[in-house]
Amino acid sequence: MPPKKRITMHDHAAEAALFKRRALFTFFCVFALLSVLFYNLYTLQVVLYKDYETRSNDNRIRVVPTAPSRGLIYDRHGVLLAENQPYYSLELIPEKVSDINATLDELNKLIELTPDERENITETLKYHRRFKPLTIKNKLTEDQVATFSVNQYKFPGLYVEAGLKRHYPFNGLMTHVLGYVGKINTRDKAQLEKSQQWKNYAATKDIGKQGIEKYYEGLLHGIPGHLEEEVNNRGRVIRTLKVTPPLPGQDIYLTLDLKLQQKAMELLAGRRGSVVALDPRDGGVLAMVSSPTYDPNPFVHGISGKAYADLLNDKSRPLINRSTQGQYSPASTIKPHVALLGLEEKIINEHTRVWDPGYWQMPGVERKWRDWKKWSHGWVDVYHAIVDSCDIYFYDLVYKVGIDKMATFMEPFGFGKSTGIDIFEESDGVMPSRDWKRMRYNQPWYNGDTISVGIGQGYWITTPLQLANAAAIMANKGKRFTPHLLKSFKNNTVKIDTPIDELPPIELKNSRNWDIINEAMRQTADKSRFTDATYTAAMKTGTAQVFSVAKDQKYNADTIAEHLRDNALIIAYAPYENPRIVLAVVLENAGWGGANAEPLARALLDEYILRDEWAVKP
């Protein structure tokens, strides 16, 4: 028989104790979890209430920045030079368009997209953020706006945007002075972020690229405003809650005289060259013309690649501001300054005479430096040396003075360094010296170098602005100002004149030397095309070689390439007794300065001096 099963006896006390322990453990776990839950609820509802309320409002309220209108630019008489015109553009938000290429193909049936525009859109999309609008068509006509508006339902993610765009009513007349505005690129953005100004451009697509537009960007741009809009969960605007209007940029007034600028451009007639006119009383720029020029308006809306390539490849270099970036030998226009140096160093005096046989030789050297006048000038003093532009006189003078004193003396006149004018596009030029040649070419300085520099040739390089500035200092008898373009700006309704930057004057050992040189320049004008002028002027012309002619060869403009012909230059000022205008004119490859640059200078001085409001009453 199988054994009987034993009956198991339950230990009720042990089971009760085990149950109690498990129940307590479960209770504490539930209590801990509930504590965490209530703590989080308290944190969310009480501690972080303000934060989450703000986030909730952000989901409900959208802040939209609004762009300020750009400040206007006027000439000294209040003529508008840069304005803002209304425009329409077609915008696309990439993330809202399922097939961009198909959409553009369909759009092209309504509004033509050029191959350049299609290519630009494709390239831009590679780095453009998909949630940000992308301009796909600029300068829509009213007909195009109407056509798209009727068919907009077919193009989700596309919309027409209205705004203001910069416009330059005088096209290329002021380009090299005003510059232009263009789209903000990655480099612009990096600079704005570095200067902590990026937030001010949240609603702005354009920024000053060159000239006045770039230099005074801080004045012209303004401060953006914003709209607070209530939107639903689909982003549709329900109502506008608050409007903070933007502060427009400040209007600025330049020292430029539009009539004089127009006259200078007319006289240049498309020839390569530059005209700079200064007011010697304060350094204000009356005219600054660089020819040829170009229309800045296409840059505002985005110039096509082909059009920009054409400008870059143009042999006449229209993109260069010849007034501040042109590199020219000053030629005989600096002879008055060299003569002033000779007077100061007492190498010559008012009555010193030098014999000119038509050539000059350095002691112990067989080479002969020729004068432009082969049959010689005979006996020449400082007045005749400047009036007749006698090279021999200056060969002898600079040989005795030396390059060291010359370089030191010319520095305060602004040669070899930028003038500090209020545009960024400016070259330093070259005022040569021993140290400069050693650093530039690793060669010693020779006496022959000094001879060439002494008549404004060789290594000496200037810009037209530097020439005008140096001439203004001569006319002012040492009084100096930093050339500037900004005359005043309008702060709200108040017009504020900008301070004039007057530099320490050049003080000579003998102030009579100023009078000697200015008198020689007056005589130069009196024996030229200014003989019949109703006002008294002073001037000095120059003819700069572009390349060196061999010893046994003769320069003949008719047999050499046009780009190798001499440059024509002139500096002039008037009235002689109380100068109101100083000119520097450079005509590239035009030939003799007296025959080509001088008539242009006379016409410009007539234009400015003989105006009705300045005419001397009998």
Secondary structure as UniProt FT lines:
FT   HELIX           12..42
FT   HELIX           43..47
FT   HELIX           49..60
FT   STRAND          61..66
FT   STRAND          73..74
FT   TURN            76..77
FT   STRAND          80..92
FT   HELIX           94..96
FT   HELIX           100..108
FT   TURN            109..110
FT   HELIX           115..125
FT   TURN            126..127
FT   TURN            130..131
FT   STRAND          134..137
FT   HELIX           142..151
FT   HELIX           152..154
FT   TURN            156..157
FT   STRAND          158..167
FT   TURN            169..170
FT   HELIX           171..174
FT   HELIX           175..178
FT   STRAND          181..183
FT   HELIX           186..194
FT   TURN            195..196
FT   HELIX           198..201
FT   TURN            202..203
FT   STRAND          206..208
FT   HELIX           211..215
FT   HELIX           217..220
FT   STRAND          225..231
FT   TURN            233..234
FT   STRAND          237..244
FT   STRAND          251..254
FT   HELIX           258..268
FT   TURN            269..270
FT   STRAND          273..279
FT   TURN            280..283
FT   STRAND          284..291
FT   HELIX           297..301
FT   HELIX           305..313
FT   TURN            315..316
FT   TURN            318..319
FT   HELIX           322..325
FT   HELIX           331..334
FT   HELIX           335..344
FT   TURN            345..346
FT   TURN            350..351
FT   STRAND          354..356
FT   STRAND          359..361
FT   TURN            363..364
FT   STRAND          368..370
FT   TURN            374..375
FT   STRAND          378..380
FT   HELIX           382..387
FT   TURN            388..389
FT   HELIX           391..401
FT   HELIX           403..410
FT   HELIX           411..413
FT   TURN            414..416
FT   HELIX           434..441
FT   HELIX           447..453
FT   TURN            454..456
FT   TURN            458..459
FT   STRAND          461..462
FT   HELIX           464..475
FT   TURN            476..478
FT   STRAND          480..481
FT   STRAND          486..491
FT   TURN            492..493
FT   STRAND          494..497
FT   STRAND          502..503
FT   HELIX           512..526
FT   TURN            527..532
FT   STRAND          538..544
FT   TURN            551..552
FT   TURN            557..559
FT   HELIX           562..564
FT   STRAND          567..574
FT   STRAND          581..587
FT   TURN            588..589
FT   HELIX           593..609
FT   HELIX           612..614
//
